[in-house]
Every structure is written in structure tokens, then in C-alpha cells.
Amino acid sequence: MGKTIIIAEAGVNHNGSIEIAREMIRVAASAGADYIKFQTAIPELVISRFAPKAEYQKATTGDADSQLEMCKAIHLPLSDYQELSRLCKDEGIGFLSTPFDFPSIECLESIGMDFWKIPSGEITNLPYLRRIANIKQPVILSTGMSQLHEVQEAVEILCSNGLSKEQITLLHCTTQYPTNPCDVNLRAMESLRQIGCKAVGYSDHTEGIEISLAAVALGAQVIEKHFTLDKTLPGPDHKASIVPNELASLVEGIRKIEVSLGSRIKQAADGEKANIAIARRSIVAACHISKGEMLTENNLEVKRPGTGLSPLLWDVVIGTSACRDFEPDELIELDN
């Protein structure tokens, strides 16, 4: 397994403030994330004035305004993303943003990104999927709220419009903020893997970092996690996000898991080979044994260190004659 791609999801946790967005870039870079990701949209093109808020949005922002009004208040104008991309380059972190409409796609095309992130809500949006596929760049597709056949259909649309499966990474996801651990179902990554795309990962909306770490241990090659500068800030996603020190701990934990996974070969690690002689045992004399005396279960025992005859040879040694005198605890030797 190669290096896990860690995406620090800023989303709209900047609350429409370019200053907060800049600080989030610096924080994500300092934490060691590979990418920071925003959400680019012209809300009026994405949300109708009749669209209700999700229950979690009502819980975090109240129900006095509509979903459209809420989103208009927390989105940055398209003109800000060029600056954010430049700052990412200066800070040494990759820039990403999820587009939600065609003008946003065009804006991000002009800036340039390593790959495109399709959010869970667009997995049935045929015109959108075609437009993204036509760019012919790698895609990460989140699969929250989806059945397996819907994911397969979305992949087929992408592949019939310019992409190959080798350009597509699928992220398992539960679109619930925050997600209850009992709703995570990490083993669904195995089903996604059967679709045959380049890689499988996990977009995490649970509280804390434990589930993301478990996903890496199960083979996730991309981890996306929402973060915020302050969970108490107003806005729909802060409560389900981690704070900067947790983001740094997530990155550190993932890097440790990566190196610990190793290969499928079961063998002694270099660091433990020296302990074989210390921890294993050998056949030794249990008492004084005279040369020529028969070796039996009564005058032999098994003790550390493991530098002599292995106890696996016990049945071979029993019944032979002592090749010399042995004192208690001496390692037993055999003729020839």
C-alpha cells in the first residue's frame, strides 16, 4: 500500500470569510495534510428557494432562514479561489475544491487541480457527471446515500464520457453530520473495491479521528475529513469537524499505520531478530549428567536462552546417551 492521500476538508467552514480560509490553509499545511479542499458554488444555481434545510443544518443554524439563504451567507465568491490556490502553493499543500455548478467547474478549470472531487449529492446528476468526465482528469467520487448499483452507474457514466476506471477513486461515506459510528459500515469499502476502480477511500463525518484511522487499517488510500478552526463558530458543519490539533493527530496516526501495515509475508522483523535467542528456549540439563548416561525426561528440561538445541528436538534427544558430562542448566549437545 502506498502513501494515503489525506484531504483536510475546509468545505464552507470559513463561513464566507477569505481571512478564515487563508488561516485554514496554513493550519492544514502545518498539520501535514496533502490537500485542503473547499466547496465552490453559486448557491442560486444549486439550491432552489423551496429546498428545505437538512435536520442537522436546522440543529446547527436554526430554521429561520432557508437552505439557500444559509448557503449564500457562507460561500466565497468565485474570484477568491485563485488567491487560495496561490496560497496553497506557497504553503506547500495541494489545492482542491468541489464544484457544485458549471460556472464553478469553469472557474476551477482555469485555476487547475490535480483531480476533481465529486460530492455524494451529485452521484445521480447526469449532466454534472458528464461535464466532469469530459475534463479527462482523475476523479474522486464520494458515495454517501448510495446503493451499490448507483455507484456502478455513476462510474459507467464517467467512463463512457472520457474517463477510465484507473482514473477514478471511490470514497465510502455516510452523509450524516455527525455520523453515528454504528452507521459507518466501513466494510462497505470491500464492495466498492469490487467495482474495479483505481482505489477506495473514506470520507469521514464521525466525531473524532478513530474511524478514519480504522479505515486506513482496512485499506483506505484516501481519507477526507472536515476540520474547523473552532467548533463553536456559527455554521452547519463546524460541530461535525475536528479542530487543528486533532487534524495533526490524524495525519500522524495515519502515517504510523501506513508503515505498520507492511506486507503479507509473516517473518521476523529486523528489530526483533536479536530477541529470538533471548526469548526462546533450549534443551538443558536438569541435574548433573554423566557421560554415557541416557538422556530422559527426568534429567532434561527446557530453559532460556534459545542458543542451543530447540525444544522441537525433544523427542530426538530423549533416549540418546550423553556425549560428555553436563552440569545443571548447561545446554545439551549431541554427538555428530
Kinemage of the C-alpha trace (Angstrom):
@kinemage 1
@onewidth
@group {chain A} dominant
@subgroup {mainchain}
@vectorlist {calphas} color= white
{ca met a 1} P 0.000 0.000 0.000
{ca gly a 2} L 1.317 3.457 -0.939
{ca lys a 3} L 1.009 6.731 0.883
{ca thr a 4} L -2.517 7.603 1.975
{ca ile a 5} L -3.785 10.863 0.490
{ca ile a 6} L -5.088 12.990 3.362
{ca ile a 7} L -7.593 15.675 2.384
{ca ala a 8} L -8.339 18.306 5.024
{ca glu a 9} L -11.888 19.318 4.174
{ca ala a 10} L -12.358 23.019 4.844
{ca gly a 11} L -15.644 22.976 2.956
{ca val a 12} L -17.558 26.094 3.926
{ca asn a 13} L -16.159 26.267 7.456
{ca his a 14} L -14.592 29.600 6.509
{ca asn a 15} L -18.135 30.997 6.817
{ca gly a 16} L -17.605 33.150 3.745
{ca ser a 17} L -14.503 34.848 5.175
{ca ile a 18} L -11.393 34.894 2.994
{ca glu a 19} L -9.300 35.600 6.104
{ca ile a 20} L -10.531 32.424 7.791
{ca ala a 21} L -9.971 30.481 4.565
{ca arg a 22} L -6.363 31.672 4.454
{ca glu a 23} L -5.784 30.615 8.058
{ca met a 24} L -7.324 27.204 7.371
{ca ile a 25} L -4.794 26.685 4.564
{ca arg a 26} L -1.935 27.454 6.929
{ca val a 27} L -3.338 25.139 9.600
{ca ala a 28} L -3.872 22.246 7.182
{ca ala a 29} L -0.365 22.639 5.775
{ca ser a 30} L 1.150 22.762 9.249
{ca ala a 31} L -0.736 19.586 10.215
{ca gly a 32} L 0.833 17.752 7.278
{ca ala a 33} L -2.263 17.173 5.155
{ca asp a 34} L -1.671 16.535 1.466
{ca tyr a 35} L -4.576 18.692 0.284
{ca ile a 36} L -7.028 21.214 1.610
{ca lys a 37} L -10.419 21.165 -0.063
{ca phe a 38} L -13.056 23.876 -0.315
{ca gln a 39} L -16.552 23.901 -1.822
{ca thr a 40} L -17.130 26.210 -4.774
{ca ala a 41} L -20.658 27.164 -5.735
{ca ile a 42} L -23.045 29.829 -6.873
{ca pro a 43} L -25.804 28.866 -4.421
{ca glu a 44} L -28.655 30.158 -6.628
{ca leu a 45} L -27.610 27.651 -9.326
{ca val a 46} L -27.538 24.736 -6.887
{ca ile a 47} L -30.412 25.263 -4.454
{ca ser a 48} L -33.963 26.259 -5.205
{ca arg a 49} L -35.723 28.717 -2.941
{ca phe a 50} L -38.052 25.889 -1.927
{ca ala a 51} L -35.299 23.496 -0.752
{ca pro a 52} L -35.554 22.821 2.999
{ca lys a 53} L -32.611 22.588 5.336
{ca ala a 54} L -31.383 19.183 6.481
{ca glu a 55} L -32.190 18.357 10.081
{ca tyr a 56} L -28.531 18.687 11.105
{ca gln a 57} L -28.459 22.136 9.454
{ca lys a 58} L -31.534 23.187 11.425
{ca ala a 59} L -29.874 21.915 14.608
{ca thr a 60} L -26.708 23.926 13.990
{ca thr a 61} L -28.048 27.075 12.310
{ca gly a 62} L -31.731 27.229 13.264
{ca asp a 63} L -34.661 27.246 10.864
{ca ala a 64} L -35.284 30.972 10.500
{ca asp a 65} L -33.674 31.079 7.042
{ca ser a 66} L -33.835 28.714 4.090
{ca gln a 67} L -31.093 26.397 2.851
{ca leu a 68} L -30.441 28.830 0.012
{ca glu a 69} L -30.112 31.825 2.335
{ca met a 70} L -27.821 29.890 4.642
{ca cys a 71} L -25.519 28.850 1.797
{ca lys a 72} L -25.410 32.316 0.254
{ca ala a 73} L -24.102 33.626 3.560
{ca ile a 74} L -21.215 31.157 3.848
{ca his a 75} L -19.891 30.771 0.285
{ca leu a 76} L -16.934 32.656 -1.115
{ca pro a 77} L -17.187 34.394 -4.497
{ca leu a 78} L -15.544 32.588 -7.417
{ca ser a 79} L -12.979 35.361 -7.639
{ca asp a 80} L -11.409 34.306 -4.310
{ca tyr a 81} L -10.297 30.833 -5.366
{ca gln a 82} L -7.340 31.910 -7.486
{ca glu a 83} L -5.800 33.567 -4.434
{ca leu a 84} L -6.482 30.498 -2.274
{ca ser a 85} L -4.816 28.275 -4.851
{ca arg a 86} L -1.730 30.511 -4.885
{ca leu a 87} L -1.558 30.494 -1.095
{ca cys a 88} L -1.741 26.691 -1.071
{ca lys a 89} L 1.266 26.592 -3.387
{ca asp a 90} L 3.156 28.986 -1.129
{ca glu a 91} L 2.332 26.886 1.947
{ca gly a 92} L 3.254 23.586 0.286
{ca ile a 93} L -0.185 21.959 0.306
{ca gly a 94} L -2.331 20.861 -2.614
{ca phe a 95} L -5.388 22.921 -3.520
{ca leu a 96} L -8.757 21.302 -4.174
{ca ser a 97} L -12.335 22.460 -4.318
{ca thr a 98} L -15.540 20.643 -5.079
{ca pro a 99} L -17.602 22.468 -7.734
{ca phe a 100} L -21.379 22.345 -7.481
{ca asp a 101} L -22.347 24.046 -10.756
{ca phe a 102} L -20.989 24.590 -14.247
{ca pro a 103} L -19.582 28.127 -13.712
{ca ser a 104} L -17.743 26.804 -10.655
{ca ile a 105} L -16.317 23.979 -12.767
{ca glu a 106} L -15.090 26.516 -15.316
{ca cys a 107} L -13.562 28.640 -12.562
{ca leu a 108} L -11.639 25.701 -11.118
{ca glu a 109} L -10.580 24.532 -14.585
{ca ser a 110} L -8.903 27.876 -15.126
{ca ile a 111} L -7.048 27.507 -11.819
{ca gly a 112} L -6.036 23.876 -12.296
{ca met a 113} L -6.253 20.986 -9.834
{ca asp a 114} L -4.626 17.559 -9.563
{ca phe a 115} L -8.020 15.849 -9.552
{ca trp a 116} L -11.724 16.548 -9.214
{ca lys a 117} L -13.858 15.729 -6.203
{ca ile a 118} L -17.481 14.790 -6.881
{ca pro a 119} L -19.665 15.073 -3.759
{ca ser a 120} L -22.165 12.417 -2.750
{ca gly a 121} L -25.170 14.552 -3.662
{ca glu a 122} L -24.157 14.713 -7.327
{ca ile a 123} L -23.854 10.957 -7.898
{ca thr a 124} L -27.182 10.929 -9.794
{ca asn a 125} L -26.593 14.248 -11.606
{ca leu a 126} L -26.094 13.041 -15.181
{ca pro a 127} L -25.239 16.426 -16.800
{ca tyr a 128} L -22.786 17.182 -13.998
{ca leu a 129} L -21.073 13.772 -14.223
{ca arg a 130} L -20.705 14.149 -17.992
{ca arg a 131} L -19.206 17.613 -17.602
{ca ile a 132} L -16.644 16.447 -15.043
{ca ala a 133} L -15.738 13.362 -17.091
{ca asn a 134} L -15.157 15.499 -20.180
{ca ile a 135} L -12.288 17.237 -18.377
{ca lys a 136} L -10.491 13.866 -18.543
{ca gln a 137} L -8.633 14.312 -15.275
{ca pro a 138} L -8.632 11.940 -12.261
{ca val a 139} L -11.781 11.958 -10.149
{ca ile a 140} L -12.584 11.132 -6.533
{ca leu a 141} L -16.237 10.190 -6.156
{ca ser a 142} L -17.950 10.207 -2.752
{ca thr a 143} L -20.721 7.635 -2.422
{ca gly a 144} L -22.785 8.749 0.575
{ca met a 145} L -26.511 7.891 0.500
{ca ser a 146} L -25.875 5.460 -2.393
{ca gln a 147} L -26.718 1.894 -3.213
{ca leu a 148} L -24.001 -0.127 -4.926
{ca his a 149} L -25.853 -0.112 -8.251
{ca glu a 150} L -25.987 3.707 -8.160
{ca val a 151} L -22.234 3.859 -7.669
{ca gln a 152} L -21.724 1.434 -10.556
{ca glu a 153} L -23.993 3.540 -12.768
{ca ala a 154} L -22.105 6.733 -11.909
{ca val a 155} L -18.801 5.025 -12.726
{ca glu a 156} L -20.234 3.841 -16.049
{ca ile a 157} L -21.324 7.404 -16.888
{ca leu a 158} L -17.860 8.749 -16.090
{ca cys a 159} L -16.202 6.014 -18.141
{ca ser a 160} L -18.494 6.485 -21.126
{ca asn a 161} L -17.665 10.189 -21.199
{ca gly a 162} L -13.911 10.211 -21.210
{ca leu a 163} L -12.524 8.548 -18.068
{ca ser a 164} L -11.123 5.108 -17.336
{ca lys a 165} L -11.600 3.217 -14.080
{ca glu a 166} L -7.901 3.773 -13.399
{ca gln a 167} L -8.697 7.487 -13.093
{ca ile a 168} L -11.483 7.016 -10.523
{ca thr a 169} L -11.208 6.665 -6.737
{ca leu a 170} L -14.331 5.783 -4.769
{ca leu a 171} L -14.870 7.117 -1.251
{ca his a 172} L -17.173 5.296 1.101
{ca cys a 173} L -19.174 7.880 3.018
{ca thr a 174} L -22.179 8.283 5.303
{ca thr a 175} L -23.937 11.593 4.663
{ca gln a 176} L -24.904 12.320 8.234
{ca tyr a 177} L -23.384 15.147 10.312
{ca pro a 178} L -22.044 13.901 12.632
{ca thr a 179} L -22.229 10.233 11.668
{ca asn a 180} L -23.009 7.749 14.424
{ca pro a 181} L -20.304 5.046 14.432
{ca cys a 182} L -22.975 2.357 14.119
{ca asp a 183} L -23.925 3.868 10.729
{ca val a 184} L -20.395 3.916 9.319
{ca asn a 185} L -20.175 0.384 7.855
{ca leu a 186} L -16.506 0.544 6.874
{ca arg a 187} L -16.676 -2.941 5.379
{ca ala a 188} L -18.663 -1.434 2.505
{ca met a 189} L -15.268 -0.392 1.151
{ca glu a 190} L -14.820 -4.034 0.156
{ca ser a 191} L -17.930 -3.865 -2.042
{ca leu a 192} L -16.714 -0.633 -3.620
{ca arg a 193} L -13.360 -2.271 -4.312
{ca gln a 194} L -15.101 -4.926 -6.419
{ca ile a 195} L -16.145 -2.248 -8.926
{ca gly a 196} L -12.544 -2.229 -10.078
{ca cys a 197} L -11.605 1.448 -9.886
{ca lys a 198} L -8.116 2.696 -9.074
{ca ala a 199} L -8.545 2.951 -5.318
{ca val a 200} L -11.017 3.081 -2.440
{ca gly a 201} L -11.034 5.540 0.445
{ca tyr a 202} L -13.240 7.028 3.127
{ca ser a 203} L -14.864 10.428 3.635
{ca asp a 204} L -15.361 10.683 7.396
{ca his a 205} L -18.160 12.614 9.069
{ca thr a 206} L -17.868 10.987 12.507
{ca glu a 207} L -16.649 12.880 15.548
{ca gly a 208} L -13.002 12.299 16.432
{ca ile a 209} L -10.337 10.579 14.347
{ca glu a 210} L -10.648 6.911 15.317
{ca ile a 211} L -12.856 5.814 12.423
{ca ser a 212} L -10.536 7.386 9.853
{ca leu a 213} L -7.611 5.505 11.376
{ca ala a 214} L -9.592 2.266 11.213
{ca ala a 215} L -10.393 2.925 7.555
{ca val a 216} L -6.689 3.233 6.734
{ca ala a 217} L -6.019 -0.044 8.524
{ca leu a 218} L -8.723 -1.599 6.314
{ca gly a 219} L -7.075 -0.328 3.151
{ca ala a 220} L -8.423 3.183 2.530
{ca gln a 221} L -5.988 5.004 0.250
{ca val a 222} L -7.688 8.400 0.548
{ca ile a 223} L -9.035 9.962 3.749
{ca glu a 224} L -11.159 13.107 3.703
{ca lys a 225} L -12.005 14.766 7.000
{ca his a 226} L -13.781 18.034 7.800
{ca phe a 227} L -11.885 20.424 10.043
{ca thr a 228} L -12.544 23.809 11.563
{ca leu a 229} L -10.631 26.439 13.459
{ca asp a 230} L -13.318 26.482 16.144
{ca lys a 231} L -16.266 24.112 16.663
{ca thr a 232} L -18.286 26.874 18.288
{ca leu a 233} L -18.335 29.059 15.166
{ca pro a 234} L -21.760 29.517 13.553
{ca gly a 235} L -22.414 27.364 10.518
{ca pro a 236} L -23.734 23.925 9.567
{ca asp a 237} L -20.534 21.839 9.549
{ca his a 238} L -18.383 23.026 12.455
{ca lys a 239} L -19.862 20.668 15.030
{ca ala a 240} L -19.036 17.587 12.940
{ca ser a 241} L -15.486 18.785 12.230
{ca ile a 242} L -12.197 18.229 14.008
{ca val a 243} L -10.023 21.071 15.295
{ca pro a 244} L -6.388 21.767 14.309
{ca asn a 245} L -4.669 19.623 16.958
{ca glu a 246} L -6.947 16.709 16.051
{ca leu a 247} L -6.090 17.164 12.373
{ca ala a 248} L -2.390 16.974 13.233
{ca ser a 249} L -3.024 13.828 15.302
{ca leu a 250} L -4.966 12.304 12.414
{ca val a 251} L -2.095 12.858 9.992
{ca glu a 252} L 0.431 11.479 12.468
{ca gly a 253} L -1.728 8.432 13.179
{ca ile a 254} L -2.263 7.655 9.502
{ca arg a 255} L 1.459 7.851 8.769
{ca lys a 256} L 2.170 5.419 11.616
{ca ile a 257} L -0.476 2.994 10.357
{ca glu a 258} L 0.934 3.145 6.819
{ca val a 259} L 4.381 1.979 7.876
{ca ser a 260} L 2.945 -0.594 10.283
{ca leu a 261} L 0.850 -2.393 7.643
{ca gly a 262} L 3.895 -3.879 5.914
{ca ser a 263} L 3.487 -6.849 3.579
{ca arg a 264} L 1.550 -10.119 3.695
{ca ile a 265} L 4.739 -12.051 4.492
{ca lys a 266} L 4.947 -13.382 8.052
{ca gln a 267} L 8.555 -13.239 9.156
{ca ala a 268} L 10.708 -11.948 11.982
{ca ala a 269} L 11.191 -8.217 11.781
{ca asp a 270} L 14.740 -6.933 11.746
{ca gly a 271} L 14.190 -5.257 15.087
{ca glu a 272} L 13.118 -8.470 16.835
{ca lys a 273} L 15.632 -10.973 15.437
{ca ala a 274} L 18.110 -10.317 18.247
{ca asn a 275} L 15.437 -11.323 20.778
{ca ile a 276} L 14.957 -14.817 19.368
{ca ala a 277} L 17.860 -16.199 21.400
{ca ile a 278} L 16.679 -14.311 24.480
{ca ala a 279} L 13.004 -15.269 24.462
{ca arg a 280} L 13.095 -18.826 23.101
{ca arg a 281} L 14.320 -21.887 25.000
{ca ser a 282} L 16.804 -24.722 24.566
{ca ile a 283} L 17.146 -28.234 25.962
{ca val a 284} L 19.330 -28.098 29.088
{ca ala a 285} L 20.485 -30.448 31.830
{ca ala a 286} L 18.104 -30.552 34.800
{ca cys a 287} L 20.830 -32.010 37.036
{ca his a 288} L 24.359 -33.392 36.788
{ca ile a 289} L 24.542 -35.845 33.886
{ca ser a 290} L 27.493 -38.161 33.402
{ca lys a 291} L 28.985 -39.040 30.045
{ca gly a 292} L 27.195 -42.044 28.584
{ca glu a 293} L 24.121 -41.600 30.804
{ca met a 294} L 20.798 -41.907 28.998
{ca leu a 295} L 19.020 -38.613 28.445
{ca thr a 296} L 15.451 -38.780 29.792
{ca glu a 297} L 12.562 -36.581 30.766
{ca asn a 298} L 13.881 -36.764 34.333
{ca asn a 299} L 17.319 -35.282 33.673
{ca leu a 300} L 16.387 -32.767 30.979
{ca glu a 301} L 14.332 -29.575 30.964
{ca val a 302} L 13.700 -26.578 28.730
{ca lys a 303} L 15.046 -23.149 29.638
{ca arg a 304} L 16.230 -19.895 28.130
{ca pro a 305} L 18.352 -18.894 26.225
{ca gly a 306} L 17.459 -20.239 22.805
{ca thr a 307} L 21.035 -20.688 21.617
{ca gly a 308} L 21.126 -24.478 21.983
{ca leu a 309} L 19.051 -27.409 20.769
{ca ser a 310} L 15.454 -26.392 20.049
{ca pro a 311} L 12.778 -27.996 22.236
{ca leu a 312} L 11.275 -29.149 18.939
{ca leu a 313} L 14.065 -31.788 19.022
{ca trp a 314} L 12.924 -33.094 22.433
{ca asp a 315} L 11.765 -36.453 21.049
{ca val a 316} L 15.024 -36.825 19.113
{ca val a 317} L 17.163 -36.193 22.215
{ca ile a 318} L 15.221 -38.444 24.610
{ca gly a 319} L 16.791 -41.915 24.696
{ca thr a 320} L 20.235 -40.889 23.442
{ca ser a 321} L 23.393 -41.050 25.529
{ca ala a 322} L 25.176 -38.023 26.949
{ca cys a 323} L 28.223 -37.239 24.829
{ca arg a 324} L 30.002 -35.738 27.875
{ca asp a 325} L 29.405 -34.678 31.429
{ca phe a 326} L 26.807 -31.880 31.819
{ca glu a 327} L 26.220 -29.630 34.805
{ca pro a 328} L 22.728 -28.279 35.692
{ca asp a 329} L 21.476 -25.658 33.198
{ca glu a 330} L 24.173 -26.468 30.619
{ca leu a 331} L 22.985 -26.609 27.030
{ca ile a 332} L 22.709 -30.193 25.847
{ca glu a 333} L 24.852 -31.206 22.910
{ca leu a 334} L 24.586 -34.323 20.739
{ca asp a 335} L 27.302 -36.359 19.067
{ca asn a 336} L 27.570 -35.528 15.370
